[in-house]
Amino acid sequence: MVIKIETERLFLYPISDEEMRKIIDNEKDLEMKKAYSEMLQGCIDYPEKRMWYATWYMELKKAPQVIVGDLCFKGITDDGMVEIGYGLKEGYCGNGYMTEAVRAVTEWAFSQDNVSRIEAETYPDNQPSKNVLANAGFIPTGEMGEEGPRFILEKKGKEFMINELNEQEKKVIEQYTGFPEGKRLTYTRAHETEFIITMYYLHKYLAPKAKIADVGAGGGIYTKALADEGYNVDAVELTPEYVNQMKEDFAGNDRIRVFEGNAKDLNFLNDNEYDLVLAMGPIYSMKDFDDRKQACKEALRIAKPGALVFIAFCLQDAPLIHEIFMSEDPASEITSIGYDRETALVTDNTGSSRLLDTISVVDELIDAVCKENDAQKVCRFAQDGMSQIISRYVNSMSEKSYSEWIQYLIATAERADLMGYSDHIVQVIKK
């Protein structure tokens, strides 16, 4: 059976026994010579399974015969486990080739009926290799192998996760699939204020060389911005489309790792690992109070002692004003959502997965989280202030006027009397 996998830039295929003998003859490193010899022996002993023992070449599509690296599976166990190994030739690192190849061969492996899981291990200080595994969906097992920490990718992993999603989480994925979240903060100047003010506060608290977790990373706008500034960022996202897009966009970026996961269970991230944790989307996408507390607890668990956690909320009154009461027919528009006229509370943000909170609801959650996890409140800031309410004016401002507006937002960001007129706010807590 001829096997040849095609990716965007590569051809991947198992080579012949004769080609493997040439590699062995030319290999100077004794350990590598031994490894290649064991692979060849596996091909000879198990010819019907040779694709699991053979060396696989990584050939450039645009330059036939140019081999940039190789991979192997190290055989297959009776219960369907294969272990992947890989290496790039000098001069080809940093281009995303290995991430591209590992994703492709793991997808191919799982298309074979007899493969249940794929494992790997890497040296503890080999961060690029860890990034390759993370970007291909592997998670740490917590065990140590001969070379270092071991990682695993299970065939049924994503299917099981979907089965475990509650109805609200399924609604979140459905709503955001196809939505350009990565561009939301740059639609207009009014939208951009949310990003600018948040980055101001991140710069206020971030230390050089900080390691950051961006939980609920969406399209990765904060992940990219912070990585561009030199920070190492682990991005976690629930929506598969965004995960795949980030893995594609950030392929080859050694500062970014991307994980598909649920904010309520970050078991693939270590305790006390991050200097700062962002939870800029998960909480306002959860309706159950206990789920929200659990997501906050997980964010605190992975934060280092003394580290800060940024937790974002969507408030109800600003959207009520600019989406309902500033529309052409408010009386009609207000019937499209769940709304209690006596209390002026939004009871159901119909058609959206976002939960619209009041300040008192935010206080209730944060007080409970701090009490149960021995955390402390640091500050609370409005991300966009009244920008959306007066978006028509903000969007038409001159550069100079817009700079003045940003300065106003910064100066008033923590004013309690204005907080409720912001679409988005962030509560900062300290572990």
LUMDRENLUM-72284 format. One line per field, with one value per residue: residue in one letter; x, y, z of N, C-alpha, C in turn; residue number from 1. Coordinates in steps of 0.2 Angstrom, whole numbers. Each point is the difference from the previous one (the first is absolute). Last residue first. Layout:
! LUMDRENLUM-72284
type: c(A|...)
nX: c(X|...)
nY: c(Y|...)
nZ: c(Z|...)
caX: c(X|...)
caY: c(Y|...)
caZ: c(Z|...)
cX: c(X|...)
cY: c(Y|...)
cZ: c(Z|...)
seq: c(NUM|...)
END
This chain:
! LUMDRENLUM-72284
type: c(K|K|I|V|Q|V|I|H|D|S|Y|G|M|L|D|A|R|E|A|T|A|I|L|Y|Q|I|W|E|S|Y|S|K|E|S|M|S|N|V|Y|R|S|I|I|Q|S|M|G|D|Q|A|F|R|C|V|K|Q|A|D|N|E|K|C|V|A|D|I|L|E|D|V|V|S|I|T|D|L|L|R|S|S|G|T|N|D|T|V|L|A|T|E|R|D|Y|G|I|S|T|I|E|S|A|P|D|E|S|M|F|I|E|H|I|L|P|A|D|Q|L|C|F|A|I|F|V|L|A|G|P|K|A|I|R|L|A|E|K|C|A|Q|K|R|D|D|F|D|K|M|S|Y|I|P|G|M|A|L|V|L|D|Y|E|N|D|N|L|F|N|L|D|K|A|N|G|E|F|V|R|I|R|D|N|G|A|F|D|E|K|M|Q|N|V|Y|E|P|T|L|E|V|A|D|V|N|Y|G|E|D|A|L|A|K|T|Y|I|G|G|G|A|G|V|D|A|I|K|A|K|P|A|L|Y|K|H|L|Y|Y|M|T|I|I|F|E|T|E|H|A|R|T|Y|T|L|R|K|G|E|P|F|G|T|Y|Q|E|I|V|K|K|E|Q|E|N|L|E|N|I|M|F|E|K|G|K|K|E|L|I|F|R|P|G|E|E|G|M|E|G|T|P|I|F|G|A|N|A|L|V|N|K|S|P|Q|N|D|P|Y|T|E|A|E|I|R|S|V|N|D|Q|S|F|A|W|E|T|V|A|R|V|A|E|T|M|Y|G|N|G|C|Y|G|E|K|L|G|Y|G|I|E|V|M|G|D|D|T|I|G|K|F|C|L|D|G|V|I|V|Q|P|A|K|K|L|E|M|Y|W|T|A|Y|W|M|R|K|E|P|Y|D|I|C|G|Q|L|M|E|S|Y|A|K|K|M|E|L|D|K|E|N|D|I|I|K|R|M|E|E|D|S|I|P|Y|L|F|L|R|E|T|E|I|K|I|V|M)
nX: c(-23|-15|-16|-18|-21|-14|-20|-18|-16|-5|-10|0|18|3|2|19|26|21|8|6|20|5|-14|5|17|-6|-9|14|10|-13|0|18|-2|-24|-26|-21|-8|-10|-23|-17|-3|-10|-6|19|19|3|17|17|10|-2|7|9|18|11|-8|4|-1|-5|-18|-24|-7|0|-17|-22|-3|-4|-22|-16|2|-9|-23|-7|1|-12|-3|-3|8|2|-4|-20|-23|-15|3|-13|-7|4|-9|-13|-20|-24|-3|12|8|11|-1|-9|-15|8|-2|-18|-2|16|7|17|23|12|-5|9|24|14|-5|3|22|11|-5|7|25|22|26|26|25|28|21|26|20|10|5|-5|-17|-16|-20|-17|-16|-18|-19|-17|-16|-18|-18|-17|-16|-17|-20|-12|-1|21|14|13|21|19|16|22|20|28|24|28|20|2|0|-13|-12|-5|-13|-15|-23|-20|-27|-18|1|4|13|21|23|27|24|23|22|13|-9|-7|-25|-22|-21|-12|-10|-19|-21|-11|-13|-21|-18|-10|-8|5|25|26|29|25|25|24|13|7|-12|-15|-15|-20|-18|-12|-17|-20|-16|-13|-23|-13|4|-3|17|28|25|28|26|21|19|1|-21|-26|-19|-7|-6|-21|-18|-3|-11|-23|-10|-2|-16|-22|-5|-7|-22|-7|8|-5|2|14|-3|-9|11|4|-20|-18|-19|-7|-4|-7|-21|-1|11|-10|-17|5|3|-19|-10|18|21|13|3|18|21|7|9|23|17|6|21|22|25|22|27|23|27|25|16|-7|-24|-22|-26|-21|-12|-4|-9|-5|-5|13|13|14|21|18|11|17|22|13|12|18|10|-5|-1|-16|-21|-26|-23|-27|-24|-16|1|-6|-13|8|1|14|21|2|1|21|17|-1|8|23|11|0|14|22|7|4|19|21|20|16|25|10|-16|-19|-17|-17|-19|-21|-16|-24|-21|-18|-1|18|21|19|23|16|-2|12|14|16|11|4|4|-2|-7|-17|-12|-20|-11|13|3|5|-1|2|6|-8|-15|-24|-7|1|-13|-1|22|16|22|15|-2|10|23|7|0|19|19|1|7|23|13|0|15|23|9|6|-12|-3|-8|-23|-15|-4|-16|-23|-9|-6|-21|-19|-16|-22|-12|-11|2|-6|-9|-24|-6|-2|8|2|5|-5|0)
nY: c(180|19|15|18|6|14|8|11|13|24|15|-3|11|23|7|-8|3|-5|8|24|9|-9|7|21|1|-5|17|16|-6|3|21|5|-9|4|-8|-14|-20|4|7|-16|-14|1|-17|-15|6|4|-14|-17|-16|1|-9|-7|-12|-14|-23|-26|-28|-24|-15|2|23|13|-4|9|22|6|-2|16|21|3|5|22|15|-9|-15|-19|-21|-14|-12|6|2|11|6|2|11|28|23|19|-1|-2|-10|-22|-18|-16|3|10|20|23|13|14|21|17|10|10|-2|2|-12|-23|-5|15|-1|-20|-7|8|-9|-23|-12|-17|-9|-12|-3|-5|-4|-2|-7|-10|-26|-13|-12|-16|-2|16|-2|-16|7|12|-13|-9|14|2|-17|1|13|-1|7|7|12|19|-7|-4|16|9|-7|-3|1|1|-9|-28|-23|-14|-22|-11|-9|-14|-1|16|5|16|12|-14|-7|-3|14|11|17|17|11|-7|-1|-12|-2|12|2|-21|-7|11|-6|-19|4|10|-14|-14|9|5|9|11|6|10|14|17|24|20|16|-10|-15|9|4|-19|-9|12|-3|-21|-10|-9|-6|-12|-2|4|3|5|8|19|17|24|11|12|15|20|-5|-8|16|11|-12|1|18|-1|-14|7|17|-4|2|21|7|-18|-23|-15|-16|-21|-19|-23|-14|-8|-20|-23|-15|5|-7|-22|-6|5|-14|-20|2|0|-20|-17|-17|-21|-12|8|-8|-21|-1|6|-16|-23|-9|8|8|7|2|2|7|-7|-16|-23|2|9|12|13|6|19|8|7|9|13|18|-5|-11|13|12|-10|-1|19|3|-14|-7|-22|-20|-18|-19|-13|-14|-8|-17|-16|-17|-17|5|21|23|13|6|19|20|5|9|23|16|3|14|24|9|3|18|24|16|-1|-17|-11|-1|-23|-21|-14|-19|-20|-22|-14|-22|-16|-19|-18|-23|-16|13|12|15|18|21|21|20|22|21|15|-6|1|-8|14|24|11|-13|-12|-20|-19|-27|-23|-26|-23|-15|-2|-6|-23|-22|-21|-10|-7|-6|16|23|6|5|21|16|0|11|23|7|-1|18|20|2|5|19|6|-8|-10|-22|-2|7|-13|-17|4|-1|-21|-8|17|21|17|24|27|27|28|23|1|-25|-29|-28|-27|-29|-26|-28)
nZ: c(217|-13|-19|-16|-19|-21|-21|-22|-11|12|16|25|14|11|23|11|-9|-11|-22|-8|-10|-22|-18|-9|-16|-22|-13|-11|-20|-19|-11|-15|-22|-10|-1|-3|12|21|1|-2|19|24|15|2|14|26|15|-1|15|27|26|27|20|17|17|9|9|8|-5|5|2|-20|-15|5|-5|-22|-9|5|-11|-21|-2|3|-18|-22|-24|-22|-17|-24|-21|-17|-7|19|25|25|19|6|12|11|15|-6|-22|-11|-21|-22|-27|-20|4|0|-20|-5|9|-8|-24|-13|14|21|20|-2|-2|14|24|11|3|19|21|10|3|0|7|8|14|7|18|13|19|20|2|-22|-18|-7|13|-3|-17|4|13|-11|-11|13|6|-15|-1|15|-5|-24|-23|-19|-15|9|10|-15|-10|6|17|6|16|9|7|0|8|19|-4|-24|-23|-11|10|2|0|0|-21|-23|-25|-20|-7|-7|3|-5|-4|-20|-26|-20|-6|4|-12|-1|20|6|-9|9|19|-2|-6|17|25|23|10|10|0|10|-2|5|-6|-12|-15|-15|10|8|-15|-8|14|2|-16|-7|-3|20|24|22|16|1|15|4|10|0|-3|8|12|5|5|-13|-23|-4|-2|-21|-17|0|-11|-23|-10|-1|-16|-23|-10|-9|-21|-18|-6|14|17|-8|-13|5|1|-18|-6|-5|20|22|10|7|19|20|7|11|23|13|5|10|-2|-4|-21|-13|5|-8|-22|-3|5|-10|-7|15|10|18|13|18|10|0|-9|5|10|16|7|-1|-21|-21|-24|-28|-23|-17|8|19|-5|-7|16|13|-10|2|21|15|21|10|-18|-11|-11|-7|-12|-8|-4|-8|-24|-18|-21|-16|-3|14|-7|-13|10|9|-15|-5|16|2|-16|2|17|-5|-14|5|2|15|-5|-16|-1|8|4|14|13|16|10|13|6|3|6|3|12|-2|-8|-17|-11|-5|-16|-16|-17|-12|-17|-19|-28|-28|-22|-14|4|5|16|20|18|21|8|16|10|11|12|-3|-22|-5|3|-11|1|20|6|-11|7|21|0|-5|18|15|-7|3|21|5|-8|13|18|-5|-18|-23|-25|-23|-4|4|-16|-18|2|-4|-22|-8|6|-6|6|6|1|-5|-10|0|4|6|4|-4|0|-6|-3|-11|1)
caX: c(1|7|0|7|2|5|4|4|-2|5|-1|-6|1|-1|-7|-5|-5|-1|-1|-6|0|5|-2|-6|2|4|-6|-3|5|0|-6|1|5|7|5|2|2|7|5|-1|5|1|-6|-5|2|-6|-4|-1|4|-4|1|-5|-3|5|-1|-1|3|5|6|1|-1|5|6|0|0|7|5|-2|2|7|2|-1|6|0|0|1|-4|3|3|7|4|-2|3|2|-1|0|5|4|7|0|-1|-5|1|-3|4|4|-4|0|7|-1|-5|2|-7|-5|-2|2|-3|-7|-3|2|-1|-7|-3|3|-3|-6|-5|-4|-7|-4|-6|-5|-5|-6|-1|2|-2|5|4|6|4|4|5|6|4|4|5|5|5|4|5|5|5|0|-6|-3|-3|-7|-5|-3|-6|-3|-7|-6|-5|-7|1|-1|5|5|-1|3|4|6|5|6|4|-2|3|-6|-2|-7|-3|-7|-2|-7|-3|2|1|7|5|6|3|3|5|6|3|3|6|5|1|5|-3|-5|-6|-5|-7|-3|-7|-3|-3|6|4|4|5|4|3|5|6|4|3|8|4|-4|4|-5|-5|-6|-5|-7|-4|-5|1|3|7|4|1|1|7|5|1|3|7|2|-1|5|7|0|1|8|2|-4|4|0|-5|3|3|-6|0|7|1|7|0|-1|2|6|0|-4|3|6|-3|-1|7|2|-4|-7|-2|0|-5|-6|-1|-2|-7|-5|0|-6|-4|-5|-5|-4|-6|-4|-7|-3|3|8|3|7|5|2|-3|5|0|2|-6|-3|-4|-6|-5|-3|-4|-6|-4|-3|-7|-1|2|-3|5|5|4|7|4|7|4|-4|3|4|-4|1|-4|-6|1|1|-6|-5|0|-2|-8|-3|1|-4|-7|-1|0|-7|-4|-4|-4|-7|-2|3|7|1|6|1|6|2|4|6|4|-1|-6|-6|-1|-6|-4|3|-5|-1|-5|-3|0|1|-2|3|7|0|7|2|-3|-3|3|-3|3|-4|1|4|7|1|-1|6|-1|-7|-1|-8|-3|1|-2|-8|-1|1|-6|-6|1|-1|-7|-3|1|-5|-7|-2|-2|6|-1|3|7|4|0|5|7|2|2|6|5|1|5|5|-1|2|-2|4|7|1|-2|2|-4|3|-2|4|-4)
caY: c(-7|-2|-3|-3|0|-5|1|-5|-7|-4|2|-4|-7|-1|3|-5|4|-3|-7|-2|4|-3|-7|1|2|-6|-5|3|-1|-7|-1|3|-3|1|5|6|-2|-3|6|4|-3|5|4|-3|0|1|5|4|-1|0|5|-2|6|5|4|7|5|4|-2|-7|-3|2|-3|-7|0|1|-5|-6|1|-1|-7|-3|1|7|0|7|2|4|-4|1|0|-5|3|-5|-6|-5|-6|2|1|3|7|1|6|-1|-3|-5|-7|-3|-3|-6|-4|-4|-2|4|-3|5|6|1|-5|1|7|1|-3|4|6|0|3|4|-1|5|-3|5|-3|3|2|7|4|-1|7|0|-6|2|5|-3|-4|5|3|-5|-1|6|-1|-5|4|-3|2|-5|-5|3|1|-6|-2|6|-4|3|-4|3|7|6|0|5|5|-2|5|0|-5|1|-5|-4|4|3|-2|0|-6|1|-7|-1|3|-4|5|2|-6|0|6|2|-5|3|6|-2|-4|5|4|-3|-1|-5|2|-6|2|-6|0|-7|-4|-4|4|5|-4|-1|6|3|-4|1|6|0|1|2|5|2|-5|3|-5|2|-5|-4|-8|-2|0|-6|-6|2|3|-5|-3|5|0|-7|1|5|-3|-5|2|0|-7|-2|3|7|1|5|5|3|7|3|3|2|7|4|-3|3|7|1|-3|4|6|-1|-1|6|3|1|6|3|-3|2|7|0|-2|6|5|2|0|-6|3|-4|3|-3|0|6|6|0|-5|2|-6|0|-6|-3|2|-5|-2|-5|3|4|-4|-4|4|1|-6|-1|3|1|6|5|2|5|3|3|2|2|6|3|5|-3|-2|-7|-2|-1|-6|-6|0|-2|-8|-4|0|-4|-8|-2|1|-6|-6|-3|2|6|1|0|5|7|1|4|4|5|4|3|6|1|6|6|4|-4|-5|0|-6|-4|-2|-7|-2|-6|-3|5|-3|3|-3|-7|-2|5|0|7|3|7|6|4|7|3|-1|2|7|3|6|2|3|1|-5|-7|-1|-1|-7|-4|1|-3|-7|-1|2|-5|-6|0|-1|-7|0|0|3|7|0|-3|5|5|-3|0|7|2|-3|-7|-2|-5|-6|-4|-7|-6|2|6|6|7|5|7|5|6|6)
caZ: c(4|2|7|1|7|2|6|3|-2|-4|-7|-3|-2|-7|-3|2|4|6|0|4|6|5|2|4|6|3|2|6|5|2|4|6|4|-3|3|-5|-6|1|1|-6|-5|-4|0|-4|-7|-4|2|-6|-6|-5|-5|-5|-3|-1|-6|2|-4|4|-2|0|7|5|-3|1|7|1|-2|4|7|0|-2|6|4|4|8|1|6|5|5|1|-7|-5|-5|-5|3|-5|0|-5|3|7|0|5|4|7|6|-3|0|6|1|-3|3|6|3|-3|-7|-5|1|1|-4|-8|-3|0|-6|-6|-1|-4|4|-4|0|-4|-2|-3|-4|-1|-7|-1|6|5|2|-4|1|6|-2|-5|4|3|-5|-2|6|0|-6|2|5|7|3|4|-4|-2|5|3|-4|-3|-1|-3|-3|-1|3|-4|-6|2|5|6|3|-4|3|-4|2|6|6|3|7|0|3|-1|-1|1|6|6|5|0|-1|4|0|-7|-1|4|-3|-6|2|2|-6|-4|-7|0|-3|1|-2|-1|1|-2|5|2|4|-4|-3|5|2|-5|-1|6|-1|2|-6|-6|-4|-3|1|-3|-2|0|-4|4|0|-6|1|-3|5|7|1|-1|7|5|0|3|8|2|-1|4|7|1|2|6|6|0|-4|-5|4|3|-3|0|6|0|2|-6|-6|-2|-2|-6|-6|-1|-3|-7|-3|0|-5|1|0|7|4|-3|2|7|0|-2|5|2|-6|-1|-5|-3|-2|-5|1|4|-2|0|-4|-3|0|7|4|5|7|5|4|-3|-6|2|3|-6|-4|4|0|-7|-1|-7|-2|4|6|-2|6|-2|6|-2|3|5|4|6|5|0|-5|3|4|-4|-3|5|1|-6|0|6|-1|-6|2|4|-4|1|-5|1|6|-2|-5|2|-2|-6|0|-5|1|-5|3|-4|2|-5|1|-1|5|2|0|5|5|1|5|0|6|6|6|6|2|1|-2|-5|-6|-2|-6|-1|-2|-5|0|-5|2|7|0|-1|4|0|-7|0|4|-3|-7|0|3|-5|-5|3|-1|-6|-1|4|-4|-6|2|1|7|5|6|0|-2|5|6|-2|0|7|2|-3|4|-1|-5|3|-3|5|-2|1|-3|-4|4|-2|3|-1|5|0|0)
cX: c(4|-1|8|1|7|1|5|4|4|-3|5|-1|-6|1|0|-7|-6|-6|-2|-2|-7|-1|5|-2|-5|2|4|-6|-3|5|-1|-6|1|5|6|5|2|3|7|5|0|5|0|-7|-6|1|-6|-5|-1|4|-5|0|-6|-3|5|-2|-2|3|6|7|2|0|6|7|0|1|7|5|-1|3|7|1|-1|6|-2|-1|2|-5|2|2|7|4|-1|3|2|0|-1|6|5|7|0|-1|-5|2|-4|5|4|-3|0|7|-1|-6|2|-7|-6|-2|2|-3|-8|-3|1|-1|-7|-4|3|-2|-6|-6|-3|-8|-5|-6|-4|-4|-7|-2|2|-3|5|4|6|5|5|5|6|5|5|5|5|5|4|6|5|5|-1|-6|-3|-3|-6|-6|-4|-7|-4|-6|-5|-4|-6|1|0|5|5|-2|2|5|6|5|7|5|-2|3|-6|-2|-8|-4|-8|-2|-7|-2|2|2|7|5|6|3|3|6|6|3|4|7|6|2|5|-2|-5|-7|-5|-8|-3|-7|-1|-3|5|4|5|7|5|3|5|6|4|2|8|5|-3|2|-7|-6|-6|-4|-7|-3|-6|1|4|7|5|2|1|7|4|1|3|8|3|0|5|7|1|1|7|2|-4|4|0|-5|3|3|-5|0|7|3|8|0|-2|3|6|0|-4|3|6|-3|-1|7|3|-3|-8|-3|-1|-6|-6|-2|-3|-7|-5|-1|-7|-4|-5|-6|-4|-7|-4|-7|-3|3|7|2|7|6|2|-4|5|0|2|-5|-3|-5|-6|-5|-3|-6|-6|-3|-3|-7|-1|2|-4|5|5|3|6|4|7|3|-4|4|3|-4|0|-5|-7|0|-1|-7|-4|1|-2|-7|-3|0|-4|-7|-2|0|-7|-4|-3|-5|-7|-2|2|7|1|7|1|7|4|4|6|4|0|-6|-7|-2|-7|-4|2|-6|0|-4|-3|1|1|-3|3|7|0|7|3|-3|-4|3|-5|4|-4|1|5|7|1|-1|6|-2|-7|-1|-8|-4|1|-3|-8|-1|0|-6|-6|0|-2|-8|-3|1|-5|-7|-2|-2|6|-1|3|7|4|1|5|7|1|2|7|5|1|4|5|-1|3|-3|4|7|1|-3|2|-5|3|-3|4)
cY: c(1|-6|-3|-3|-4|0|-6|3|-5|-6|-3|2|-4|-7|0|3|-4|3|-4|-7|-2|4|-3|-7|1|2|-6|-5|3|-1|-7|-1|3|-4|0|5|6|-2|-3|6|4|-1|6|5|-2|0|1|6|5|0|-1|6|-3|7|6|4|7|5|4|-2|-8|-3|2|-3|-8|-1|1|-6|-7|0|-2|-8|-4|0|8|1|7|1|4|-4|0|0|-4|4|-6|-7|-4|-5|2|1|3|8|1|6|-1|-4|-6|-6|-4|-4|-7|-4|-4|-2|4|-3|5|7|0|-5|0|7|1|-4|4|7|1|3|4|-2|5|-4|5|-4|3|3|8|4|-2|6|0|-6|2|5|-3|-4|5|2|-5|0|6|-1|-5|3|-3|3|-6|-5|3|2|-5|-2|6|-4|4|-4|4|6|7|1|5|5|-1|5|-1|-5|1|-5|-3|4|4|-3|0|-7|1|-8|-1|3|-3|6|3|-5|1|7|2|-5|3|6|-2|-3|5|4|-3|-1|-6|3|-6|2|-7|-1|-7|-5|-5|5|5|-4|-1|6|2|-5|2|7|1|0|2|5|3|-5|5|-6|1|-5|-3|-8|-3|2|-5|-5|2|2|-6|-4|5|0|-6|1|5|-3|-5|2|-1|-7|-1|3|8|2|6|7|4|7|4|3|2|8|4|-3|2|7|2|-2|5|6|-1|0|7|4|1|7|3|-3|3|6|-1|-3|6|7|2|1|-6|3|-5|3|-3|-1|6|7|0|-7|2|-5|1|-6|-4|4|-5|-4|-6|2|3|-4|-4|4|0|-6|0|3|2|7|6|2|4|2|3|3|0|6|4|5|-3|-3|-8|-3|-1|-6|-6|-1|-2|-7|-5|0|-4|-8|-3|0|-6|-7|-4|2|7|1|0|5|7|1|4|4|4|3|3|6|0|6|7|5|-3|-5|1|-7|-5|-1|-7|-1|-7|-3|5|-2|4|-3|-8|-2|4|-1|6|3|5|6|3|7|4|-1|2|8|5|6|2|4|0|-5|-7|-1|-1|-7|-5|1|-4|-8|-2|0|-6|-6|0|-2|-8|0|0|3|6|0|-3|5|6|-2|0|7|2|-2|-8|-2|-5|-7|-4|-7|-7|1|6|5|7|5|7|5|6)
cZ: c(6|4|0|7|1|8|2|6|3|-2|-5|-8|-4|-2|-7|-3|0|4|6|0|4|7|5|3|5|7|4|3|7|6|3|5|7|5|-4|3|-5|-7|1|0|-7|-6|-4|0|-5|-8|-4|3|-5|-7|-6|-5|-5|-3|0|-6|2|-5|3|-3|-1|6|5|-2|2|8|2|-2|3|7|0|-1|7|4|2|8|1|6|6|5|1|-6|-7|-6|-5|3|-6|-1|-5|3|7|1|5|4|6|5|-3|1|6|1|-3|3|6|4|-2|-7|-5|0|0|-4|-7|-3|0|-6|-7|-2|-4|4|-5|1|-3|-2|-3|-6|0|-7|-1|6|5|1|-4|1|6|-2|-4|5|3|-5|-2|6|0|-5|2|5|7|4|4|-6|-2|4|4|-4|-3|-1|-3|-4|0|4|-3|-6|1|5|7|1|-4|3|-5|2|7|6|3|7|-1|2|0|0|2|7|6|5|-1|-1|4|0|-7|-2|3|-3|-7|2|2|-6|-5|-7|-1|-3|0|-1|-2|2|-3|6|4|5|-4|-2|5|3|-5|-1|6|-1|2|-6|-6|-5|-3|-1|-3|-2|2|-5|3|1|-7|2|-3|5|7|1|0|7|4|-1|3|7|3|1|5|7|3|3|6|6|-1|-5|-5|4|4|-3|0|6|1|2|-6|-6|-3|-1|-6|-6|-1|-4|-7|-4|-1|-5|2|0|7|4|-2|3|7|0|-2|4|1|-6|-1|-4|-3|-1|-6|0|4|-2|0|-3|-3|1|8|3|4|7|6|4|-4|-6|2|3|-6|-4|4|-1|-7|-1|-7|-2|3|6|-3|7|-3|5|-3|3|5|4|7|6|-1|-5|3|5|-4|-2|6|1|-6|0|5|-1|-6|3|5|-4|0|-6|0|7|-1|-6|1|-1|-6|0|-6|2|-5|4|-5|1|-4|1|-1|5|3|2|5|5|1|6|0|7|6|6|6|1|1|-2|-5|-6|-2|-6|-1|-2|-5|2|-5|3|7|0|-1|4|-1|-7|-1|4|-3|-6|0|1|-6|-4|3|-2|-7|-1|2|-4|-5|3|2|7|5|7|1|-2|5|6|-1|2|7|2|-2|5|0|-6|4|-2|6|-4|0|-3|-4|4|-3|2|-2|4|0)
seq: c(431|430|429|428|427|426|425|424|423|422|421|420|419|418|417|416|415|414|413|412|411|410|409|408|407|406|405|404|403|402|401|400|399|398|397|396|395|394|393|392|391|390|389|388|387|386|385|384|383|382|381|380|379|378|377|376|375|374|373|372|371|370|369|368|367|366|365|364|363|362|361|360|359|358|357|356|355|354|353|352|351|350|349|348|347|346|345|344|343|342|341|340|339|338|337|336|335|334|333|332|331|330|329|328|327|326|325|324|323|322|321|320|319|318|317|316|315|314|313|312|311|310|309|308|307|306|305|304|303|302|301|300|299|298|297|296|295|294|293|292|291|290|289|288|287|286|285|284|283|282|281|280|279|278|277|276|275|274|273|272|271|270|269|268|267|266|265|264|263|262|261|260|259|258|257|256|255|254|253|252|251|250|249|248|247|246|245|244|243|242|241|240|239|238|237|236|235|234|233|232|231|230|229|228|227|226|225|224|223|222|221|220|219|218|217|216|215|214|213|212|211|210|209|208|207|206|205|204|203|202|201|200|199|198|197|196|195|194|193|192|191|190|189|188|187|186|185|184|183|182|181|180|179|178|177|176|175|174|173|172|171|170|169|168|167|166|165|164|163|162|161|160|159|158|157|156|155|154|153|152|151|150|149|148|147|146|145|144|143|142|141|140|139|138|137|136|135|134|133|132|131|130|129|128|127|126|125|124|123|122|121|120|119|118|117|116|115|114|113|112|111|110|109|108|107|106|105|104|103|102|101|100|99|98|97|96|95|94|93|92|91|90|89|88|87|86|85|84|83|82|81|80|79|78|77|76|75|74|73|72|71|70|69|68|67|66|65|64|63|62|61|60|59|58|57|56|55|54|53|52|51|50|49|48|47|46|45|44|43|42|41|40|39|38|37|36|35|34|33|32|31|30|29|28|27|26|25|24|23|22|21|20|19|18|17|16|15|14|13|12|11|10|9|8|7|6|5|4|3|2|1)
END
